[in-house]
Amino acid sequence: MDADSTRDYLLGKPEAWVDYPFGPGPAVFKVRQKMFALLMDDASKGPRLNLKCDPVQAQMLRDVFEAVQPGYHMNKRHWNTVLLDGSLPDGEVQRMIDHSYSLVVKGLKVVERKALELAWGPDTLYR
């Protein structure tokens, strides 16, 4: 996936929105007020995506895919950086995005999570 298709997929998640708290460069994608992804695209390093991940799965993905690395400027136990260099299948990148989004939704306050579940249904939120 390239940066544009990744951005479109991220914004396609229920109630996802983008914020720029670190300036015009890195785009922070949130559900409610919680970050589930950070997309960076600079000329020297190319597009990269930080995603939340279950710690065991995070390490497994790093072991399997060269394009998956410990989270850049993040808690490396819970976040991965995915290099969007074309080496990963689009479906795998989308699966990692879905996982990150689901983890963040599950961590929302009960009232916020229940409102999302009511509006969108659990099948849409937890892929």
Buried (B, 14 or more C-beta within 10 A) or exposed (E): BEBEEBBEBBEEBBBBEEEEEEEEEBBBBBBBEBBBBBBBBEEEEBBBBBBBBBEEEBBEBBEEBEBBBBBBEBEBEBBBBBBBEEEBEEEBBBBBBBBBBBBBBEEBEEEBBEBBBEEBEEEEBBE
